[in-house]
Amino acid sequence: MIFDFYLWTLDIDVDATKKLYIQNNFAEDRMVNERFVNAFTKEQKAFFDSVGVDPMRVRAEEKVHDIPEDGEVQTGKVYVRTFDFLMCGKFMALPDFYRELYSDEEVFGDTLPEALETTQTDEDKMPIYDLGEFGVIFKHPYFRDPQKFSEWECGYILGSILTMKDL
């Protein structure tokens, strides 16, 4: 099924994605997933349902980072949450800066398909898909596991949500 998520067009196999989450549990700490899921709006729940992702079985992390004083930034703490989810499928279109990144010889070089469309980013807008209070980016899972996802046509797309809050 084809999905348009702002700068990305994705061909997601929803049934295969559902099967992926039935067979695998990527969650490392169920309580972290529960905190994310309990905060979901109806729109956010509908998004995950539509792409076949079980949010209780994705990789979610919470960390508190200490920020040391460096003259320009005050010391403090930042609460960071990440929510990474795999989907079975492939990219049909992606932002221009991703094409640049993926075309690097160290990543995929010239193996990107010619049919892969490139979308232009607006410098005044954040390059994220707006999912309510969450900004979502879609990327190749190579950066999650370069050995497992070393080929462009690996059959997966990685969605990521990152939230930060000063403490």
Order of alpha helices (4+ residues) and beta strands (2+ residues): beta-beta-alpha-alpha-alpha-beta-beta-alpha-beta-beta-beta-beta
